[in-house]
Amino acid sequence: MSKKIKVAFQGEKGAYSHLASLEVFPNAEVKSCSTFEEAFQLAKKSPEFKIVIPIENSLVGRVADIHYLIPKYKLQIHAEHFQKVTHNLLGIKGAKIENLKTVRSHAQAIGQCQKIINENKLQSIIAADTAGSAKYIFEKKDKTESAIASQLAAKIYNLDILKSNIEDEAGNVTRFLIMGKESNHPEFGNKKYITSCIFKLKSIPAALYKALGGFATNGVNLCKLESFAVKNTFDQVNFYIDIEGHIEDPSLQKALEELGFHTQKLDILGVYEADNFRFKNL
């Protein structure tokens, strides 16, 4: 009998990270962590745990702190997952929209559902996370209070879905990384792969231009490049890149060799299969 997969995420049970965890690992044993750092610490200390971590959202961009935690804990990326986010207005059993006075949720969820909030003249209350807000109104049992959270949160905390799909813009998607302590590179084959790295350049003129030149000359596509400050400094930045291809591909190896020549530090974060979501519009 195979051992049950153990998965950790940030937030209360019912959070979108919990939903993503169950989509990737339907029968996993799940553990909720109060902070992202707690989740990273757990995976570093306990190699049997994988963590499911949001890294960016299609509406609001990158998730704060994750780019600093990845190099700090040196976990490896095993996979990626794109999770569609649909917000729901939740109330306790018997609550009605016309009687609501307040709505609580994470700041991003509040910001993404302004239309229904304004239409119903609800007072917004910013909370730490969506599922925690659902748990709060379940415990408070006040029919004038509501929360914005997932369908899973409604199920877990026995709440009514007063209205579903309340986000102002459709197509809200969050990209998650599945990470663990050990490296887990798939064999090089005919599939689509992503190789992710973090690097710090040598402090010389045109270093970035020269470093990235190897990708152009070897015909390798970058699907993401972003900079973020090295903590406690303003004079240097780290760069995070997602590269289309497998690290065992000779073209990619040549490009990385060129990149390494112009960097002070280069860390391979993982090699993993590209999620099919990337190709849905191709």
C-alpha positions as CSV (number, residue, x, y, z in Angstrom):
1,M,0.0,0.0,0.0
2,S,1.5,3.4,-1.0
3,K,2.0,6.1,1.5
4,K,-0.5,9.0,1.5
5,I,1.0,12.2,0.0
6,K,1.4,15.0,2.5
7,V,0.7,18.5,1.3
8,A,0.9,21.9,3.2
9,F,-0.4,25.3,2.2
10,Q,-0.8,28.8,3.7
11,G,-4.3,29.8,5.0
12,E,-7.2,28.2,6.8
13,K,-8.9,25.1,5.3
14,G,-11.1,26.2,2.5
15,A,-8.5,28.7,1.1
16,Y,-7.9,28.8,-2.6
17,S,-4.5,27.2,-1.9
18,H,-6.4,24.3,-0.2
19,L,-8.6,24.0,-3.4
20,A,-5.5,23.9,-5.6
21,S,-3.9,21.3,-3.3
22,L,-6.9,19.0,-3.7
23,E,-7.0,19.5,-7.5
24,V,-3.3,18.5,-7.8
25,F,-3.4,15.8,-5.1
26,P,-7.1,14.7,-4.7
27,N,-6.4,12.1,-1.9
28,A,-3.6,13.9,0.0
29,E,-3.3,14.5,3.7
30,V,-3.4,18.3,3.9
31,K,-2.0,20.6,6.6
32,S,-2.8,24.4,6.8
33,C,-0.1,26.8,7.8
34,S,-0.6,30.3,9.2
35,T,2.1,31.9,7.0
36,F,4.0,31.2,3.8
37,E,7.2,31.0,5.8
38,E,5.8,28.3,8.1
39,A,4.9,26.2,5.0
40,F,8.5,26.6,3.6
41,Q,10.0,25.7,7.0
42,L,7.8,22.6,7.2
43,A,9.0,21.4,3.8
44,K,12.6,22.1,4.6
45,K,12.4,20.2,7.8
46,S,10.1,17.4,6.6
47,P,11.0,16.1,3.1
48,E,7.8,14.0,3.0
49,F,5.8,17.2,2.7
50,K,5.1,19.0,-0.6
51,I,3.9,22.6,-0.4
52,V,1.4,24.3,-2.8
53,I,2.3,28.0,-3.0
54,P,0.7,30.8,-5.1
55,I,3.4,32.8,-7.0
56,E,1.3,35.1,-9.3
57,N,-2.2,36.1,-10.1
58,S,-3.5,37.2,-13.5
59,L,-5.2,40.3,-12.1
60,V,-2.9,41.5,-9.4
61,G,0.5,40.2,-10.3
62,R,3.1,38.4,-8.1
63,V,2.4,37.3,-4.6
64,A,4.4,39.2,-2.0
65,D,7.3,37.5,-0.2
66,I,7.5,34.3,-2.3
67,H,10.5,35.4,-4.3
68,Y,12.4,36.0,-1.1
69,L,11.4,32.7,0.5
70,I,12.4,30.6,-2.5
71,P,16.2,31.4,-2.4
72,K,16.1,31.5,1.5
73,Y,14.8,27.9,1.8
74,K,16.2,26.5,-1.5
75,L,13.3,24.2,-2.1
76,Q,12.9,22.6,-5.5
77,I,9.9,23.2,-7.9
78,H,8.3,19.9,-8.8
79,A,5.3,21.1,-10.8
80,E,3.1,24.1,-11.6
81,H,-0.7,24.4,-11.5
82,F,-3.1,27.1,-12.8
83,Q,-6.1,27.5,-10.6
84,K,-9.3,29.4,-11.7
85,V,-10.5,31.6,-8.9
86,T,-14.2,32.1,-8.6
87,H,-15.4,34.2,-5.6
88,N,-18.6,33.6,-3.7
89,L,-20.6,35.7,-1.3
90,L,-21.2,33.5,1.8
91,G,-23.5,34.0,4.7
92,I,-24.7,31.8,7.6
93,K,-27.7,29.6,7.1
94,G,-30.8,31.7,6.6
95,A,-29.0,34.9,5.7
96,K,-30.3,37.1,2.9
97,I,-28.3,39.5,0.7
98,E,-30.7,42.4,1.4
99,N,-30.1,42.1,5.2
100,L,-26.3,42.2,5.0
101,K,-24.3,45.0,6.4
102,T,-20.6,43.9,6.2
103,V,-18.4,41.7,4.1
104,R,-15.0,40.4,5.1
105,S,-12.2,38.8,3.1
106,H,-8.6,39.1,2.0
107,A,-7.8,42.5,0.5
108,Q,-7.3,41.1,-3.0
109,A,-10.7,39.4,-2.9
110,I,-12.4,42.6,-1.7
111,G,-10.7,44.5,-4.5
112,Q,-11.9,42.0,-7.1
113,C,-15.5,42.1,-6.1
114,Q,-16.3,45.9,-5.8
115,K,-19.4,45.8,-7.9
116,I,-21.5,43.6,-5.6
117,I,-20.1,45.4,-2.6
118,N,-21.1,48.8,-3.9
119,E,-24.5,47.6,-5.2
120,N,-25.4,46.3,-1.8
121,K,-23.7,49.2,0.2
122,L,-21.7,46.7,2.2
123,Q,-19.0,47.8,4.7
124,S,-15.7,46.0,3.7
125,I,-13.6,44.5,6.4
126,I,-10.1,43.4,5.4
127,A,-9.0,40.1,6.9
128,A,-5.9,37.9,6.7
129,D,-7.4,35.4,4.2
130,T,-10.7,34.3,2.5
131,A,-11.2,31.0,4.3
132,G,-10.5,32.6,7.7
133,S,-13.2,35.1,6.9
134,A,-15.7,32.3,6.2
135,K,-14.7,30.6,9.5
136,Y,-15.2,33.9,11.4
137,I,-18.7,34.4,10.2
138,F,-19.6,30.8,10.9
139,E,-18.5,31.2,14.5
140,K,-20.1,34.7,14.9
141,K,-23.5,33.5,13.5
142,D,-24.7,37.0,12.6
143,K,-27.0,37.2,9.6
144,T,-25.9,40.7,8.8
145,E,-22.2,39.6,8.2
146,S,-20.9,37.9,5.1
147,A,-17.6,36.7,3.6
148,I,-16.0,36.4,0.2
149,A,-14.5,32.9,-0.2
150,S,-14.5,29.6,-2.2
151,Q,-17.2,27.0,-2.6
152,L,-14.9,24.7,-0.6
153,A,-15.0,27.2,2.3
154,A,-18.8,27.3,2.2
155,K,-18.9,23.5,2.4
156,I,-16.3,23.2,5.2
157,Y,-17.9,25.9,7.4
158,N,-21.5,25.0,6.5
159,L,-22.4,28.4,5.0
160,D,-24.9,29.4,2.4
161,I,-23.7,30.6,-1.0
162,L,-25.8,33.8,-1.3
163,K,-24.3,34.5,-4.8
164,S,-21.6,32.8,-6.8
165,N,-19.1,34.1,-9.4
166,I,-19.2,37.6,-7.9
167,E,-15.8,38.8,-9.2
168,D,-15.8,42.0,-11.4
169,E,-13.7,40.4,-14.1
170,A,-13.9,36.8,-15.4
171,G,-10.7,34.9,-16.1
172,N,-9.1,35.3,-12.6
173,V,-6.4,32.7,-12.5
174,T,-3.6,32.0,-9.9
175,R,-0.4,30.1,-10.8
176,F,0.8,27.8,-8.0
177,L,4.1,26.1,-7.6
178,I,4.3,22.6,-6.0
179,M,7.6,22.5,-4.1
180,G,9.6,20.1,-1.9
181,K,13.1,19.7,-0.4
182,E,14.3,17.0,-2.9
183,S,14.9,17.7,-6.6
184,N,12.4,15.8,-8.8
185,H,13.4,16.4,-12.5
186,P,11.3,14.5,-15.0
187,E,13.1,12.5,-17.7
188,F,13.8,14.5,-20.9
189,G,11.2,13.5,-23.5
190,N,8.8,14.9,-26.0
191,K,6.7,16.9,-23.5
192,K,6.8,20.6,-22.8
193,Y,8.9,21.6,-19.9
194,I,9.8,24.7,-17.8
195,T,13.1,25.3,-16.2
196,S,13.1,27.9,-13.4
197,C,16.2,29.8,-12.1
198,I,17.2,32.7,-9.9
199,F,20.4,34.6,-10.6
200,K,22.4,37.6,-9.5
201,L,24.4,39.4,-12.2
202,K,28.0,40.6,-12.0
203,S,27.9,44.4,-11.5
204,I,29.2,45.4,-14.8
205,P,27.7,47.5,-17.7
206,A,25.4,45.5,-20.1
207,A,25.5,42.4,-17.9
208,L,21.8,41.6,-18.3
209,Y,22.0,42.1,-22.1
210,K,25.0,39.8,-22.4
211,A,23.6,37.2,-20.0
212,L,20.3,36.9,-21.9
213,G,22.1,36.9,-25.3
214,G,22.7,33.1,-25.0
215,F,18.9,32.4,-25.0
216,A,18.5,34.3,-28.3
217,T,21.5,32.8,-30.1
218,N,20.5,29.2,-29.0
219,G,16.8,29.7,-29.9
220,V,15.5,29.3,-26.3
221,N,12.3,31.1,-25.3
222,L,12.0,32.9,-21.9
223,C,8.4,32.9,-20.7
224,K,9.0,35.0,-17.6
225,L,11.7,37.4,-16.4
226,E,11.4,39.6,-13.4
227,S,13.7,41.4,-11.0
228,F,13.3,41.8,-7.2
229,A,15.6,43.6,-4.7
230,V,18.1,41.7,-2.7
231,K,17.0,42.3,0.9
232,N,18.6,45.3,2.7
233,T,20.2,46.7,-0.5
234,F,19.2,49.1,-3.2
235,D,22.3,48.5,-5.4
236,Q,21.6,45.0,-6.6
237,V,18.7,42.8,-7.7
238,N,18.0,39.1,-8.2
239,F,16.3,37.9,-11.4
240,Y,13.7,35.1,-11.5
241,I,13.3,33.4,-14.9
242,D,11.0,30.7,-16.3
243,I,12.5,29.1,-19.4
244,E,10.7,26.9,-22.0
245,G,12.6,23.7,-22.2
246,H,14.3,20.9,-20.2
247,I,17.8,21.4,-18.6
248,E,19.1,18.4,-20.5
249,D,18.3,20.0,-23.9
250,P,21.6,20.9,-25.4
251,S,20.4,24.3,-26.6
252,L,19.2,25.2,-23.1
253,Q,22.5,24.0,-21.6
254,K,24.4,26.3,-23.9
255,A,22.2,29.2,-23.0
256,L,22.6,28.5,-19.2
257,E,26.4,28.2,-19.7
258,E,26.4,31.7,-21.3
259,L,24.1,33.0,-18.4
260,G,26.4,31.5,-15.8
261,F,29.4,33.4,-17.3
262,H,27.8,36.7,-16.5
263,T,26.4,35.9,-13.0
264,Q,27.7,36.0,-9.5
265,K,25.2,33.3,-8.5
266,L,22.9,31.0,-10.4
267,D,20.4,28.6,-8.8
268,I,18.3,26.1,-10.7
269,L,14.9,26.0,-8.8
270,G,13.5,23.1,-10.7
271,V,12.6,21.4,-14.0
272,Y,9.0,20.3,-14.5
273,E,6.3,19.6,-17.0
274,A,4.5,22.8,-18.3
275,D,0.9,22.9,-17.3
276,N,-1.5,22.5,-20.2
277,F,-3.1,25.8,-19.3
278,R,-0.2,27.5,-21.0
279,F,-1.3,26.2,-24.3
280,K,-5.0,26.7,-24.2
281,N,-5.0,29.7,-26.5
282,L,-2.4,28.4,-29.0
